[in-house]
Amino acid sequence: MELAEQQRLLSVYRDGLLDDTLPFWWPRSLDSEHGGFLLARDRDGSLLDTDKGMWQQCRATWLLGTLYNTVEPRALWLDWARQGIDFISRHGFDSDGRMWFHVTRDGAPIRKRRYVFTETFAAIAYAAMAKATGDFGQSDRARELFFMAKRHFADPFLTEPKFTDTRPVKAIGGPMITMVTAQELRRNLGDESFTSDIDAAIKEIRSDFMKSDIECVMETVSTDGAIIDHFDGR
C-alpha cells in the first residue's frame, strides 16, 4: 500500500471516530443523575432503554480513558471516564467479588453471568484509568480482576457448569479475551510480566483451535483440541 493511501485511510478512520462516532455518543449518553452512561440508543440518538449493561459501561470507560491516553489528554474525556469508573466501582460488583452483567439505571442488580467476560472488560477499564490518573488503586483493581478471570478460565467448575461432562469442550473465547486483556494491562500498567499470558494464549489458539488441514479456526473444540463432529463443534 502506498504511503499516500495509508495517510488517506488514517484520516478516514481518525476523522470518523473523532468527528462522527464520538459526537453521536457523547455527551448525550452521560447520566448526570446516577452516573455511568445511557447507551441503549436508536439511530437518531433517542434513548431506547435506561438499563445499563456492565459490558458497555466498562468498554465505554476503557474507550474514553484510551482516547485520553493515546489521542490527546482532553480533560473532558477523562472526566467522562471517571464517571464511568465510579459507576462501575459503586454498582458493578456482587458481594463475592464477581460482577453483575445487567443493572438498572441507578445500579440495582438484575442479572449475573457464569462467565467472566465482564471482569475482563472491567480490568481494561481500570488499567486505562490507572495510566490516565496514576492511581495505583486502579492498577491493583485491574490486576485483581484479570487474575480472577484467569482462575475461572482455568477451572470452569468454580461456577455452576452449563453442560454435563458427557462431552467436555472448551471455547476460543477464553484464550482470546485473556490475550487482549493481558495486552491492555501490559501497555497501560507497563508490566512486561503479562507477556507470558499473551504467549500462552497464542500457543493454545494455535495448537488447539487452528486447523491448517481444513483452513479453519474453530470456535469450540474438545478439551484436548480435537474437532467435535457435532453441530456445536462445526
N, C-alpha and C positions, 0 to 999 in steps of 0.2 A: 504494500500500500504506500502510495506517495505521501510525502510529508504534508503537502497541501491538503490532501484528502483527510489525513489524520487530524489536522487542525480544524478542518470544517466539521468533522464529526464531533470533535471535542466541544466546539461551540454549540452544536445542535443539542447535545445531551446536557451540557452545563446550563445553557440558557433554558432548556426545557425544564430542568429541575428547579433552578433558582427563580425563574420568571413566570413559570406556568404552574408546575405541580405544587410547589410550596405555598404560593399565594392562595391556591384553592383551599388548602387545609388550615392554614394559619393566617390570621389569628381566630378565624371563625370557630375552630374546634376547641379553643380553650374553655374550660369550665370554670368560670370565675367564682361560682358558688361553692362547689365541692372539691375543686382541684382535678387534676388529670385532664383527659381530653374526651370530647364527644365526637367520635369518629365514624359513627354509622350514618353516612351521608349519601344522598341521592346525587345524580349527575349535576343538578343545579345547585348543589350545596345545602339543600334543605335537610333538616335532621329527621332521620327515619326512626331512630330508637335511642333512648337515653342510657340503656345498659352499657356496661364497659367490659370488653374482653381484655384480660390481662396480657395476652399475647400482643395486642395492639398498643396497650399502654406502655409496655416495655420496649417494643420496637420503635415506637414514635419517640420515646425518650432517648433511645440509642441514636436515632437519626439526628435529632436536634443537637445532642452532645457531640456527635461525629462531625456535623457541619461546623460547630464551634471550633472543634479541634483541628479540622483539616481544610476548611474553606477559608474562613476568617473568623476571628473571635468577636462576633457580634454579641453585645450584651443581651439583646432581646432573645436570641436563640438560647443562651444559657439560662435566662430567666424562665423561658418556657420549659426547658429541660428540667429545671429544678421543680417546676410544678408537677411534672410527670413523675419524677423520682420520689417526691414527697407523697403523692397519692399511692404509689406502689408500696412504699415503706409503711404507710398507715393502714392500708386496706388489702394488700396483696397476699398476706401470709396467714395460714391456719396456725393453730396452737402447736402443731407437731413440726413446724418449720417448713412444711410443704406449702405450695402456693395455690391460691384459688385460680380457676380458669375464667370464671364469669361472675361479675358482681353488678349490683345496682349502681345507679348514678352516684349515690352517696357512699358507696363502698360496702354495702351489706352483701355477704356471700350468697351466691346462688348455686354454683356448681364447681366441682373439683375433679380433675382428671387423674387417672392412674399414672400416666406417663409424665415425664419431667421436662417437656419442652418449654413450658412457662418459665421454669427455673433457669434454663439456658438463656432465654431471651432477657430475663432479669439480670443475669450475670453480665451480659454485654452492655446493658444499660448502666449498671453500676460501674463497670470498667470505664466506659466513656466519660461518666461523670467524675470518676476518680482522676482521670487525666485532665479534665477541664477545670477542676477545682483544687486539685492537690490534696483532697480529703482522704486520709489513709483509711478511715472507716468505710468509705465506699469501696476502696480497693479490697479490704478484708471481706466485705459482703460479697463482692464478685467472686472471690476465691471460694468462699464457703458454698455458694450456690453451684459453682462448677463442680466442686468435689462431691457435693450431694448428688448431682446429676450423674456423675461418673459411677458412683456406687450403685445407683438404680439401674443404669445400663448394664453394669457387670452382673447384677443379681436381680433379675426381674421379679423374683418372688418376695422382694421387700414390700411389694404391694400385691393386692389380691389379683391373681392371674386372670386374664380374659379367656384363655383357652385351657383345655386339659393338656396333659403331657403325652397324649397319644401320638401326635406328630409335632414335635418341638421345632420351632422356627426362630429365625431372627431376621430383622429388617435392616435395610441400609440406612434408615433414618438415624439410628444410634450413632454409628461412626461418622456420618455426615455432619450432624449437629455438634458432635464432640469436636470435630476438626475445626469447623468455622468458629465455634465459641473459643477454643484454645487460641486460634489466630487472633481474635479480637483482644483476648486477655494479654497475649504476648505483646501485641502492638501498644495497647493502652497502658498496661502496667509495667512495661519494659522488662519483662521477666522471660528470659530465654528457656527456662525450665519447661515451659508449655510446649516447646518444640517436640519433646518426646511424646506428648499426647497427640500432636498432629501427625507425627510419623507413624505411630501405632494405628491411628485411624486410617491413614492412607494404605498401610500394609494390609489391614483387614479388608478394606474395599477391594484392593487388587487381588488378594488371594481368594476371597470367598464370594464376591459379588460380580466381578468382571469375568465374563465367559468369552474368551477370544475365539473359541471354536464356532460359536454361533453369533459372534459380534454383538453381544448384548451385555448390558449391565442390569443384573437382576435386582428387583426391589425386595424380594423375600426369598430366603434360602433356608435349608435345614441348618441346624446349629454347627454342622461340620462343613458347611459351604456347598453342599450338594444341591443340585436343582430339584425342586419339588414338582413332580409331574402331575399336578392338580391345578385347578383354577387359581388358587391362592399363590402358586409359585410360578405361573406362566406370565 
